[in-house]
Amino acid sequence: MCIALKYGIWNVSNPQMQTVNELVGAGYAPLTAMILSARGVADAPAAKQQLSCDTPLPDPFLMTDMDLAAARVGLAMAKGEKIAIFGDYDVDGITSTCLLTDFLRRQGADCISYIPGRLEEGYGLNPIAIHQLHEEGVRLIVTVDCGITAVEEAKLCQELGIDLVITDHHECKEQLPDAIAVVDPHRPDGGYPHKTLSGVGVAFKLAAALSGNQEAVLEEYADMVCLGTVADVMPLIGENRVFVSWGLKSIRCTRRPGLAALMKECGCTADTVTATTIGYMLAPRINAAGRMGQIDWAVELFLTEDEERATYLAQALCNLNRERQQVESRIYEEAVSMLPAGQMPEAIVLADESWHQGVVGIVASRMAEEYCCPTFLICLDGEHGKASSRSFGGFNLFASLTALSDLLESYGGHELAAGFTISRDKIPAFRQAVCVRAAEYYTDTGPRTVLDIDCAVTPELLTVKGIAALDALEPCGNGCPKPVLMMEKMTVERISMVGSGRHMRLRLRSGHYGINAIYFSATPESASIEPGDLVDVAFHPQINEFRGERTPQMNVLDIRPSCNLPCCPELCGYPHIRSGSITAAEAAALLPGRTALSAVWRYLAGLERTVQEDPVCLCRKIVRWSNHALSLGQLFTCLDIFRDVGLLNYTRQHKNITVELTPGGEKADLSRSQTMQTLLQAKES
């Protein structure tokens, strides 16, 4: 069995039983109480506060410059000045734009909306848009979900006699734009209690400030605030829980023809709408408008009152999303065909003239996960290219782009996703340099793919009643994730394929308990499991309904080999051996004894084949086979010692390790190993 682990580290929390008992006494179901305790909830009042969806909404005027923003917008309305709401082309930006545009129009304002073309103008306020709006007679621009870095654009507005009000939710840089007002909860001189609002959340606050009746505005626009908050993956804590809770109720009985039509077209019924539904069904179809250059369709969808037009727009967006998926598949196939034969590079850097800028980010994310390495896909246009990149295993993209900025024309983003522009002739040098950085990173640390698990449970806790009680945690999302549980030592009883062979259905057993499981986008070959294997399973608990019968089911996230003794996934200072900075304590922890060396060697020798798999998985199997505790750092140390004396060769790349024994090299003096000598010397120092 060579299990293809998705996550090298399972970070399993432990509930405090005293807290669990108190929570159960307060009315929470046992499984819910365990999860709350594992997440650090100390008592029943803390649980109520954390899960509350009726927290009082803070005064909008607590946000710095909100008074100035409301005053300037109010003046424009009073004087009949033309106002432009300038947004972004993702769900958060679209809902922000539609909310404020609709609100101001209902107040009698002369208001238009403007969202830049993703392909033509790119993100944010820009000179093309400013000049166009000036020609249309706009006297006031209000940005939503963008603008916090628009320093030069603010100067242009001043030169043209356009007043600028900025509302945004992104991190502030050292210099703020010189605008009439800059409203952003991240302002260092601000005192707003909730820093994690979405762009539409800030736009809502401006509307509430203008209205003077925050609850009435939320009742009218909760659906839009909810959509943007969830789609932008904002933490569902504090004020955001109120937004999403109100929003889900609003969406379930929506009065907007466009949203109702989109739900119908998606096959999404009112009683099944959750934050997860938004993230996986509604948001991708709305986002497709921006990705595929038809942003006006999404804006009109939210603003139209015409049911017939709403149906047309909903169908158009769904068709556009299918087109996006087809374009994505084509780019993916082309990118895969461009990969070098043989050993994969440490980082994927590919470029093409025909790729769609709005879609390559999705493809980069898919390839990063599939090939276990950072991926950079560049859309070429003449002598320049625009790239989207995605990380894998903790590799910091933003830090790497900063280090290689001399090769770039511009860049931005964060450690997990970033973009940049580059000259065509600099791409080979960039590819070489970023592969070197990735090789150093993975050699030193390996991919740090971590799955956070709420707690380990036993089969008797996984009941229909217990799973249904987990609704107390809703709405779930970022900051309040869907529960992730683990069961240990489960025997794989049966495997069958469903969904035209794309998904795997499992029957697992622990003693006299049998449980069904579904593992999406997995096969016995990709997961490398077979009936009879003893495994640990990480999963989302869910209720399966079939022909009127409701039964517990696991939605599998990852599977790993079971073992009885500790198998620490940490490197325990192992990289310091090569750097020469290892401490005596680290050397003592890594120095393998005779038993550990024997266990690793005998396991590898007994396989009689080349080993290629995740090193954490290999470590766990050695522990289970030998019944001897072992850390990942000790495993690599043993392999280094064996390699030093010619017993084997091994290579590491991305997520996997390849170990090949040397023919005829069964006997060797391990004391001659340079690794062994280094550790012995460091231990005595």
C-alpha positions as CSV (number, residue, x, y, z in Angstrom):
1,M,0.0,0.0,0.0
2,C,1.5,3.4,-1.1
3,I,-1.1,5.9,0.1
4,A,-1.1,9.3,-1.7
5,L,-1.4,11.6,1.3
6,K,-2.9,15.0,0.5
7,Y,-1.6,16.5,3.8
8,G,1.7,15.7,5.3
9,I,0.7,16.9,8.8
10,W,-2.6,16.2,10.5
11,N,-3.0,18.7,13.2
12,V,-5.5,17.1,15.6
13,S,-6.9,19.1,18.5
14,N,-8.0,17.6,21.8
15,P,-11.2,18.6,23.5
16,Q,-11.1,19.3,27.2
17,M,-13.6,16.8,28.8
18,Q,-14.5,19.2,31.6
19,T,-15.5,21.8,29.0
20,V,-17.3,19.2,26.9
21,N,-19.4,18.1,29.9
22,E,-20.3,21.8,30.7
23,L,-21.4,22.4,27.1
24,V,-23.5,19.2,27.1
25,G,-25.1,20.4,30.3
26,A,-25.9,23.7,28.6
27,G,-27.8,21.9,25.8
28,Y,-25.2,21.2,23.2
29,A,-25.0,17.8,21.6
30,P,-21.9,15.7,22.6
31,L,-20.3,15.9,19.1
32,T,-20.9,19.7,18.9
33,A,-19.5,20.2,22.4
34,M,-16.4,18.3,21.5
35,I,-15.8,20.4,18.4
36,L,-16.4,23.7,20.3
37,S,-14.0,22.6,23.1
38,A,-11.3,21.5,20.5
39,R,-11.6,25.0,19.0
40,G,-10.8,26.6,22.3
41,V,-14.2,27.5,23.6
42,A,-13.9,27.6,27.4
43,D,-17.5,27.5,28.5
44,A,-21.1,27.8,27.5
45,P,-21.2,31.7,27.5
46,A,-18.1,31.7,25.3
47,A,-19.8,29.3,22.9
48,K,-22.9,31.4,22.8
49,Q,-20.9,34.5,22.0
50,Q,-18.8,32.8,19.4
51,L,-21.8,31.4,17.5
52,S,-24.1,34.4,18.0
53,C,-25.7,35.7,14.8
54,D,-27.5,38.6,16.4
55,T,-24.5,40.6,17.7
56,P,-25.3,44.4,17.7
57,L,-23.9,46.1,14.6
58,P,-21.3,48.8,15.4
59,D,-22.0,52.4,14.5
60,P,-20.7,53.0,10.9
61,F,-19.2,56.3,12.1
62,L,-16.7,54.5,14.2
63,M,-14.8,53.9,10.9
64,T,-12.3,56.7,10.2
65,D,-13.4,59.2,7.6
66,M,-17.0,57.8,7.4
67,D,-18.3,61.1,8.4
68,L,-16.4,62.8,5.5
69,A,-17.5,60.1,3.1
70,A,-21.2,60.4,4.0
71,A,-21.1,64.2,4.0
72,R,-19.6,64.3,0.5
73,V,-22.0,61.7,-1.0
74,G,-24.9,63.5,0.7
75,L,-23.8,66.8,-0.8
76,A,-23.6,65.3,-4.2
77,M,-27.1,64.0,-3.8
78,A,-28.4,67.3,-2.7
79,K,-26.8,69.2,-5.6
80,G,-27.8,66.6,-8.2
81,E,-24.1,65.9,-9.1
82,K,-23.4,62.8,-11.1
83,I,-21.9,60.0,-9.0
84,A,-20.0,57.0,-10.2
85,I,-19.6,53.9,-8.1
86,F,-16.3,52.3,-9.1
87,G,-16.0,48.6,-8.2
88,D,-14.1,45.3,-8.9
89,Y,-14.9,42.4,-11.2
90,D,-15.2,39.6,-8.5
91,V,-18.3,38.8,-6.5
92,D,-17.3,41.1,-3.6
93,G,-16.7,44.0,-6.0
94,I,-19.9,43.3,-8.0
95,T,-22.2,43.1,-5.0
96,S,-20.5,46.2,-3.5
97,T,-21.1,48.1,-6.7
98,C,-24.7,47.0,-7.0
99,L,-25.6,47.6,-3.4
100,L,-24.4,51.2,-3.3
101,T,-25.6,52.0,-6.8
102,D,-29.1,50.7,-6.0
103,F,-29.2,52.4,-2.6
104,L,-28.2,55.8,-4.0
105,R,-30.6,55.5,-6.9
106,R,-33.5,54.8,-4.5
107,Q,-32.5,57.9,-2.7
108,G,-32.9,59.9,-5.9
109,A,-29.2,60.2,-6.7
110,D,-27.9,60.5,-10.3
111,C,-25.7,57.5,-10.0
112,I,-24.0,55.2,-12.5
113,S,-21.7,52.1,-11.9
114,Y,-18.4,51.3,-13.4
115,I,-16.4,48.1,-13.2
116,P,-13.2,48.0,-15.2
117,G,-12.6,45.3,-17.8
118,R,-10.4,42.6,-16.3
119,L,-8.5,42.1,-19.6
120,E,-8.4,45.7,-20.9
121,E,-7.9,47.7,-17.7
122,G,-7.0,45.3,-15.0
123,Y,-7.8,45.7,-11.3
124,G,-8.6,49.0,-9.6
125,L,-9.0,52.7,-10.4
126,N,-7.1,53.6,-13.6
127,P,-6.6,56.6,-15.9
128,I,-8.7,55.1,-18.7
129,A,-11.7,54.9,-16.5
130,I,-11.1,58.3,-14.8
131,H,-10.9,60.1,-18.1
132,Q,-14.0,58.3,-19.4
133,L,-16.0,59.2,-16.3
134,H,-14.9,62.8,-16.5
135,E,-16.1,63.0,-20.1
136,E,-19.5,61.7,-18.9
137,G,-19.8,64.5,-16.4
138,V,-19.1,62.6,-13.2
139,R,-18.2,64.9,-10.3
140,L,-17.8,62.3,-7.6
141,I,-16.2,58.8,-7.8
142,V,-16.9,56.4,-4.9
143,T,-14.7,53.3,-5.0
144,V,-15.9,50.0,-3.5
145,D,-13.6,47.0,-2.8
146,C,-10.7,48.9,-4.3
147,G,-8.8,52.2,-4.2
148,I,-6.6,52.0,-1.1
149,T,-3.4,52.0,-3.2
150,A,-4.7,54.5,-5.9
151,V,-2.2,57.3,-5.0
152,E,-1.5,58.4,-8.5
153,E,-5.1,58.0,-9.6
154,A,-6.2,60.2,-6.8
155,K,-3.9,62.9,-8.1
156,L,-5.4,62.6,-11.6
157,C,-8.9,63.0,-10.1
158,Q,-7.8,66.2,-8.5
159,E,-6.3,67.5,-11.7
160,L,-9.6,66.8,-13.5
161,G,-11.8,68.3,-10.8
162,I,-13.3,65.0,-9.7
163,D,-13.8,64.4,-6.0
164,L,-12.8,61.0,-4.8
165,V,-14.2,58.9,-1.9
166,I,-12.5,55.6,-1.3
167,T,-14.1,52.6,0.5
168,D,-12.0,49.5,0.6
169,H,-11.2,46.6,2.9
170,H,-7.7,45.6,1.7
171,E,-4.5,46.2,3.8
172,C,-3.3,49.8,3.7
173,K,0.2,50.7,2.6
174,E,2.3,53.4,4.1
175,Q,0.9,56.2,1.9
176,L,-2.8,56.7,1.6
177,P,-4.4,58.3,-1.5
178,D,-5.2,62.0,-1.1
179,A,-8.9,61.8,-1.3
180,I,-11.9,63.5,0.3
181,A,-12.3,60.4,2.4
182,V,-10.5,57.1,2.8
183,V,-12.7,54.5,4.5
184,D,-11.0,51.2,5.3
185,P,-11.3,49.2,8.6
186,H,-7.5,48.5,8.3
187,R,-6.5,52.1,8.6
188,P,-3.8,52.3,11.3
189,D,-5.5,55.4,12.7
190,G,-8.9,53.7,12.8
191,G,-10.8,52.4,15.8
192,Y,-13.4,50.2,14.1
193,P,-13.8,46.9,16.1
194,H,-14.1,44.6,13.1
195,K,-11.1,44.6,10.7
196,T,-12.3,41.6,8.6
197,L,-15.2,43.2,6.7
198,S,-15.5,42.5,3.0
199,G,-15.6,45.2,0.4
200,V,-19.4,44.9,0.3
201,G,-19.4,45.1,4.1
202,V,-17.7,48.5,4.0
203,A,-20.1,49.6,1.2
204,F,-23.0,48.6,3.3
205,K,-21.6,50.7,6.2
206,L,-21.5,53.8,4.0
207,A,-25.2,53.2,2.9
208,A,-26.1,52.7,6.6
209,A,-24.3,55.9,7.5
210,L,-26.3,57.8,4.8
211,S,-29.6,56.2,5.8
212,G,-29.3,56.5,9.6
213,N,-31.1,53.2,10.0
214,Q,-28.6,50.3,9.8
215,E,-31.0,47.5,10.4
216,A,-33.4,48.7,7.6
217,V,-30.5,48.8,5.1
218,L,-29.3,45.4,6.1
219,E,-32.8,44.0,5.7
220,E,-32.9,45.3,2.2
221,Y,-29.3,44.3,1.1
222,A,-28.4,41.4,3.4
223,D,-28.3,39.0,0.4
224,M,-25.7,41.1,-1.4
225,V,-23.6,41.6,1.8
226,C,-23.8,37.8,2.4
227,L,-22.7,36.9,-1.1
228,G,-19.7,39.2,-1.2
229,T,-18.6,38.2,2.3
230,V,-18.7,34.5,1.7
231,A,-17.3,34.7,-1.8
232,D,-14.3,36.8,-0.6
233,V,-13.7,34.2,2.1
234,M,-14.0,36.6,5.0
235,P,-13.9,35.1,8.5
236,L,-17.4,34.3,9.6
237,I,-17.0,35.8,13.1
238,G,-18.5,38.8,14.8
239,E,-20.3,41.2,12.5
240,N,-19.8,38.9,9.5
241,R,-21.8,36.2,11.1
242,V,-24.7,38.6,11.4
243,F,-24.3,39.6,7.7
244,V,-24.3,36.0,6.5
245,S,-27.0,34.7,8.8
246,W,-29.4,37.6,7.7
247,G,-28.2,37.1,4.1
248,L,-29.0,33.4,4.0
249,K,-32.5,34.0,5.2
250,S,-32.9,36.8,2.6
251,I,-31.6,34.6,-0.2
252,R,-33.9,31.8,0.7
253,C,-36.9,34.1,0.0
254,T,-35.2,36.6,-2.3
255,R,-37.1,39.4,-3.9
256,R,-34.5,39.9,-6.6
257,P,-35.5,38.4,-9.9
258,G,-31.9,37.9,-11.0
259,L,-30.8,36.0,-7.8
260,A,-33.9,33.9,-7.9
261,A,-33.3,33.0,-11.6
262,L,-29.6,32.2,-10.9
263,M,-30.5,29.9,-8.1
264,K,-33.1,28.1,-10.2
265,E,-30.7,27.8,-13.1
266,C,-28.1,26.3,-10.7
267,G,-30.6,23.8,-9.4
268,C,-30.2,25.4,-6.0
269,T,-33.4,25.3,-3.9
270,A,-34.2,27.8,-1.1
271,D,-34.1,25.2,1.7
272,T,-30.6,24.0,0.7
273,V,-28.8,27.4,0.5
274,T,-25.8,27.6,2.8
275,A,-22.5,29.5,2.8
276,T,-21.0,26.4,1.1
277,T,-23.7,26.7,-1.7
278,I,-22.6,30.2,-2.3
279,G,-19.0,29.3,-2.5
280,Y,-19.3,26.4,-4.8
281,M,-22.5,27.1,-6.9
282,L,-23.4,30.8,-7.0
283,A,-20.1,32.6,-6.7
284,P,-18.3,30.8,-9.7
285,R,-21.2,31.7,-12.0
286,I,-21.1,35.4,-10.9
287,N,-17.3,35.4,-11.1
288,A,-17.5,34.0,-14.7
289,A,-18.7,37.4,-15.9
290,G,-15.5,39.1,-14.8
291,R,-13.3,36.3,-15.9
292,M,-14.8,36.1,-19.4
293,G,-15.2,39.8,-20.1
294,Q,-18.9,40.2,-19.6
295,I,-19.0,42.0,-16.3
296,D,-22.2,44.0,-17.2
297,W,-24.2,40.8,-17.2
298,A,-23.5,40.2,-13.5
299,V,-24.2,43.8,-12.6
300,E,-27.5,43.8,-14.5
301,L,-28.5,40.5,-12.9
302,F,-28.6,42.1,-9.5
303,L,-30.2,45.3,-10.6
304,T,-32.9,44.2,-13.0
305,E,-36.6,44.1,-12.0
306,D,-37.6,42.3,-15.2
307,E,-38.1,38.5,-14.5
308,E,-37.7,37.6,-18.2
309,R,-34.5,39.5,-18.5
310,A,-33.3,38.0,-15.2
311,T,-33.9,34.5,-16.6
312,Y,-31.9,35.3,-19.7
313,L,-29.0,36.7,-17.7
314,A,-28.9,33.8,-15.3
315,Q,-28.8,31.4,-18.3
316,A,-26.1,33.5,-19.9
317,L,-24.0,33.4,-16.8
318,C,-24.3,29.7,-16.4
319,N,-23.4,29.3,-20.1
320,L,-20.5,31.6,-19.5
321,N,-19.3,29.5,-16.6
322,R,-19.4,26.4,-18.7
323,E,-17.4,28.2,-21.4
324,R,-14.9,29.2,-18.7
325,Q,-14.7,25.6,-17.6
326,Q,-14.0,24.6,-21.3
327,V,-11.3,27.2,-21.6
328,E,-9.8,26.1,-18.3
329,S,-9.7,22.5,-19.5
330,R,-8.0,23.5,-22.8
331,I,-5.4,25.6,-21.0
332,Y,-4.8,22.8,-18.5
333,E,-4.2,20.3,-21.3
334,E,-1.9,22.6,-23.2
335,A,0.1,23.4,-20.0
336,V,0.5,19.8,-19.1
337,S,1.7,19.0,-22.6
338,M,4.4,21.6,-22.2
339,L,5.9,20.0,-19.0
340,P,9.3,18.5,-19.5
341,A,9.5,14.7,-19.9
342,G,11.1,12.8,-17.0
343,Q,11.7,14.4,-13.7
344,M,9.5,17.3,-12.9
345,P,11.0,20.8,-12.2
346,E,10.9,22.2,-8.7
347,A,8.5,24.9,-10.0
348,I,6.3,25.1,-13.1
349,V,6.8,28.2,-15.2
350,L,5.0,28.1,-18.5
351,A,4.0,30.8,-21.1
352,D,1.7,31.0,-24.1
353,E,0.2,33.6,-26.4
354,S,-3.3,32.0,-26.5
355,W,-4.1,31.7,-22.8
356,H,-7.0,33.6,-21.3
357,Q,-5.9,36.0,-18.5
358,G,-9.1,35.6,-16.6
359,V,-8.8,31.8,-16.3
360,V,-5.0,31.0,-15.9
361,G,-5.2,31.5,-12.1
362,I,-7.6,28.6,-11.8
363,V,-5.4,26.4,-13.9
364,A,-2.3,27.4,-11.9
365,S,-4.1,26.4,-8.7
366,R,-5.1,23.0,-10.2
367,M,-1.6,22.3,-11.4
368,A,0.0,23.4,-8.1
369,E,-2.1,20.8,-6.3
370,E,-1.7,18.1,-8.8
371,Y,2.1,18.4,-9.3
372,C,2.8,19.5,-5.7
373,C,4.9,22.5,-6.6
374,P,4.4,26.3,-7.1
375,T,3.0,27.1,-10.5
376,F,3.4,30.2,-12.6
377,L,1.3,30.6,-15.8
378,I,2.1,33.5,-18.1
379,C,-0.2,35.0,-20.7
380,L,2.0,36.5,-23.4
381,D,1.0,39.6,-25.4
382,G,3.8,40.7,-27.7
383,E,7.0,41.2,-25.8
384,H,5.4,41.2,-22.4
385,G,3.4,38.7,-20.3
386,K,1.0,38.8,-17.3
387,A,1.3,35.9,-14.9
388,S,-0.9,34.2,-12.3
389,S,0.8,32.0,-9.7
390,R,-0.3,29.7,-6.9
391,S,1.8,28.2,-4.1
392,F,2.1,24.7,-2.8
393,G,3.1,23.5,0.7
394,G,3.9,26.9,2.2
395,F,6.2,28.2,-0.5
396,N,6.0,32.0,-0.1
397,L,5.2,33.5,-3.6
398,F,5.3,37.1,-2.5
399,A,8.7,36.7,-0.9
400,S,10.1,35.0,-3.9
401,L,8.7,37.6,-6.3
402,T,10.2,40.3,-4.1
403,A,13.6,38.6,-4.2
404,L,13.4,38.3,-8.0
405,S,11.9,41.7,-8.6
406,D,14.8,42.8,-10.8
407,L,13.4,40.3,-13.4
408,L,9.9,41.7,-13.2
409,E,8.1,44.8,-14.4
410,S,5.6,44.7,-11.5
411,Y,4.1,42.3,-9.1
412,G,1.7,41.9,-6.2
413,G,-0.3,39.5,-4.1
414,H,0.5,37.4,-1.1
415,E,2.3,34.2,-0.1
416,L,-0.3,31.8,-1.6
417,A,-1.4,33.6,-4.7
418,A,0.3,36.4,-6.7
419,G,0.5,38.0,-10.1
420,F,3.2,39.8,-12.0
421,T,4.2,41.3,-15.4
422,I,7.4,40.3,-17.1
423,S,9.3,40.8,-20.3
424,R,9.3,37.8,-22.6
425,D,13.1,37.7,-22.7
426,K,13.3,37.6,-18.9
427,I,11.1,34.4,-18.6
428,P,14.0,31.9,-18.9
429,A,16.0,33.6,-16.2
430,F,12.9,33.9,-14.0
431,R,12.2,30.2,-14.5
432,Q,15.7,29.2,-13.5
433,A,15.8,31.5,-10.5
434,V,12.5,30.5,-9.1
435,C,13.3,26.8,-9.5
436,V,16.5,27.3,-7.5
437,R,14.5,28.9,-4.7
438,A,11.9,26.2,-4.8
439,A,14.6,23.5,-4.7
440,E,16.2,25.1,-1.7
441,Y,12.9,25.4,0.1
442,Y,11.7,21.8,-0.5
443,T,15.1,20.4,0.3
444,D,15.3,22.2,3.6
445,T,11.7,21.8,4.8
446,G,9.6,19.8,2.4
447,P,6.0,20.8,1.7
448,R,4.2,21.9,4.8
449,T,0.7,20.8,3.9
450,V,-1.4,20.8,7.1
451,L,-4.9,19.6,7.7
452,D,-6.5,21.0,10.8
453,I,-8.7,18.4,12.5
454,D,-11.1,19.3,15.2
455,C,-10.8,16.0,17.1
456,A,-10.7,12.2,16.8
457,V,-14.0,10.5,17.3
458,T,-15.2,6.9,17.8
459,P,-17.9,5.4,15.5
460,E,-20.7,5.5,18.0
461,L,-20.6,9.3,18.0
462,L,-21.3,9.5,14.2
463,T,-25.1,9.3,14.3
464,V,-27.7,11.1,12.2
465,K,-28.9,12.9,15.4
466,G,-25.3,14.0,16.3
467,I,-24.5,15.2,12.8
468,A,-27.8,17.1,12.5
469,A,-26.9,18.9,15.8
470,L,-23.8,20.3,14.1
471,D,-26.1,22.9,12.5
472,A,-25.6,24.8,15.7
473,L,-22.2,25.8,14.2
474,E,-23.7,27.3,11.1
475,P,-23.0,29.5,9.2
476,C,-19.7,27.7,8.5
477,G,-16.9,29.1,6.4
478,N,-13.5,30.9,7.0
479,G,-13.1,31.4,10.7
480,C,-15.8,28.9,11.6
481,P,-15.0,26.0,9.3
482,K,-17.2,22.9,8.7
483,P,-16.2,20.3,11.3
484,V,-13.3,18.1,10.3
485,L,-13.2,14.8,12.3
486,M,-10.9,11.8,12.3
487,M,-11.4,8.1,12.9
488,E,-8.4,5.8,13.5
489,K,-7.8,2.2,12.6
490,M,-10.6,1.8,10.1
491,T,-10.5,-1.3,7.9
492,V,-11.3,-0.7,4.2
493,E,-14.0,-3.2,3.6
494,R,-15.3,-2.3,0.1
495,I,-14.5,0.1,-2.7
496,S,-16.7,1.0,-5.6
497,M,-16.6,3.8,-8.2
498,V,-19.4,6.3,-8.8
499,G,-19.9,9.4,-10.9
500,S,-18.7,7.9,-14.1
501,G,-15.6,6.6,-12.3
502,R,-14.6,10.0,-11.0
503,H,-15.3,9.4,-7.3
504,M,-14.8,6.6,-4.8
505,R,-17.3,5.2,-2.5
506,L,-15.9,3.2,0.5
507,R,-17.3,1.0,3.2
508,L,-15.2,1.2,6.3
509,R,-15.4,-0.9,9.4
510,S,-14.3,-0.6,13.1
511,G,-15.4,-3.6,15.1
512,H,-19.1,-4.1,14.6
513,Y,-19.6,-0.5,13.3
514,G,-19.8,-0.1,9.5
515,I,-19.7,3.4,8.0
516,N,-20.1,4.6,4.4
517,A,-17.7,7.2,2.9
518,I,-17.4,9.2,-0.3
519,Y,-14.0,10.4,-1.5
520,F,-14.5,12.9,-4.3
521,S,-12.0,13.1,-7.2
522,A,-10.2,10.0,-6.1
523,T,-9.7,6.5,-7.3
524,P,-8.1,3.4,-5.7
525,E,-5.1,4.1,-7.9
526,S,-4.7,7.8,-7.0
527,A,-5.3,7.1,-3.3
528,S,-3.4,3.7,-3.6
529,I,-5.7,1.8,-1.2
530,E,-7.3,-1.6,-1.5
531,P,-9.7,-3.7,0.6
532,G,-8.2,-4.9,3.8
533,D,-6.0,-1.8,4.4
534,L,-6.0,-0.4,7.9
535,V,-6.3,3.4,7.7
536,D,-7.0,6.6,9.5
537,V,-9.6,8.8,7.8
538,A,-10.1,12.6,8.0
539,F,-13.5,13.7,6.9
540,H,-16.5,16.1,7.0
541,P,-19.4,14.4,8.8
542,Q,-22.6,14.5,6.7
543,I,-26.0,12.8,6.4
544,N,-26.7,10.9,3.2
545,E,-30.4,10.7,2.1
546,F,-31.3,7.9,-0.2
547,R,-34.9,6.7,-0.9
548,G,-36.1,8.3,2.3
549,E,-33.5,6.8,4.5
550,R,-31.0,9.0,6.3
551,T,-27.6,7.5,7.3
552,P,-24.3,8.9,8.5
553,Q,-21.6,9.3,5.9
554,M,-18.0,10.5,5.8
555,N,-17.0,13.0,3.1
556,V,-13.3,12.0,3.0
557,L,-10.6,14.7,3.0
558,D,-7.5,12.5,3.4
559,I,-6.5,8.9,4.2
560,R,-3.3,7.7,5.9
561,P,-1.8,4.4,7.2
562,S,-2.7,3.7,10.8
563,C,0.0,3.1,13.3
564,N,0.1,2.4,17.1
565,L,3.2,4.4,18.1
566,P,4.1,8.1,17.8
567,C,5.2,9.1,14.3
568,C,6.2,12.8,14.5
569,P,5.9,14.6,11.2
570,E,8.4,17.3,12.3
571,L,12.0,17.5,11.0
572,C,13.4,18.1,14.5
573,G,16.3,20.2,13.3
574,Y,17.3,17.9,10.5
575,P,18.0,20.8,8.0
576,H,20.7,22.1,10.4
577,I,22.9,19.0,9.8
578,R,23.8,20.2,6.4
579,S,24.0,23.9,7.3
580,G,26.4,23.1,10.2
581,S,24.2,24.9,12.8
582,I,22.8,21.8,14.6
583,T,22.6,22.0,18.3
584,A,23.5,19.3,20.8
585,A,19.8,18.9,21.7
586,E,18.8,18.5,18.0
587,A,21.7,16.1,17.4
588,A,20.5,13.9,20.4
589,A,16.9,13.9,19.0
590,L,18.0,13.0,15.5
591,L,20.8,10.5,16.2
592,P,19.2,7.1,15.5
593,G,19.9,4.1,17.7
594,R,20.5,0.6,16.4
595,T,16.8,-0.2,16.7
596,A,15.7,2.7,14.5
597,L,18.4,2.0,11.9
598,S,17.5,-1.6,11.8
599,A,13.8,-0.9,11.5
600,V,14.2,1.5,8.5
601,W,16.7,-0.8,6.7
602,R,14.8,-4.0,7.2
603,Y,11.5,-2.4,6.0
604,L,13.1,-1.0,2.9
605,A,15.0,-4.2,2.1
606,G,11.9,-6.3,2.6
607,L,10.0,-4.4,-0.2
608,E,12.4,-5.5,-2.9
609,R,11.4,-2.6,-5.1
610,T,12.1,1.1,-5.5
611,V,10.1,3.2,-3.0
612,Q,8.4,6.3,-4.3
613,E,5.9,8.1,-2.0
614,D,5.2,10.8,0.6
615,P,7.9,10.7,3.3
616,V,5.4,11.1,6.1
617,C,3.4,8.2,4.7
618,L,6.6,6.1,4.5
619,C,7.5,7.0,8.1
620,R,4.1,6.0,9.3
621,K,4.3,2.6,7.6
622,I,7.8,1.9,9.0
623,V,6.4,2.7,12.5
624,R,3.4,0.4,12.1
625,W,5.5,-2.4,10.6
626,S,8.3,-2.2,13.2
627,N,6.3,-1.1,16.2
628,H,9.1,1.5,16.9
629,A,8.5,5.2,17.3
630,L,10.2,7.4,14.6
631,S,10.1,11.0,13.6
632,L,10.3,12.3,10.0
633,G,13.7,13.9,10.9
634,Q,15.0,10.6,12.1
635,L,13.9,8.9,9.0
636,F,15.8,11.3,6.8
637,T,18.8,11.0,9.0
638,C,18.7,7.2,8.6
639,L,18.5,7.5,4.9
640,D,21.4,10.0,4.9
641,I,23.5,7.5,6.9
642,F,22.7,4.7,4.5
643,R,23.5,6.8,1.5
644,D,26.8,8.0,3.0
645,V,28.0,4.4,3.1
646,G,26.6,3.3,-0.3
647,L,23.7,1.2,0.8
648,L,21.1,3.3,-1.1
649,N,20.4,6.4,-3.1
650,Y,17.4,8.6,-2.6
651,T,16.1,11.8,-4.0
652,R,13.4,14.2,-2.8
653,Q,11.2,16.3,-5.1
654,H,8.2,18.2,-4.0
655,K,5.9,15.9,-2.1
656,N,7.5,12.6,-2.7
657,I,10.7,10.7,-1.9
658,T,12.3,8.0,-4.1
659,V,14.5,5.4,-2.4
660,E,16.5,2.8,-4.4
661,L,18.7,0.2,-2.7
662,T,22.2,-0.3,-4.1
663,P,22.6,-3.9,-5.4
664,G,25.1,-6.0,-3.3
665,G,25.4,-3.3,-0.7
666,E,23.9,-5.1,2.3
667,K,27.0,-4.8,4.5
668,A,28.6,-1.5,5.5
669,D,30.2,0.2,8.4
670,L,27.7,2.9,9.5
671,S,30.2,4.6,11.8
672,R,32.0,5.8,8.7
673,S,29.0,7.9,7.7
674,Q,29.7,11.6,7.7
675,T,26.1,12.3,8.9
676,M,26.7,9.9,11.8
677,Q,30.0,11.6,12.7
678,T,28.5,15.1,12.5
679,L,25.7,14.1,14.9
680,L,28.0,12.4,17.4
681,Q,30.3,15.5,17.4
682,A,27.4,17.9,17.8
683,K,25.9,15.8,20.6
684,E,29.1,15.9,22.6
685,S,29.7,19.7,22.0
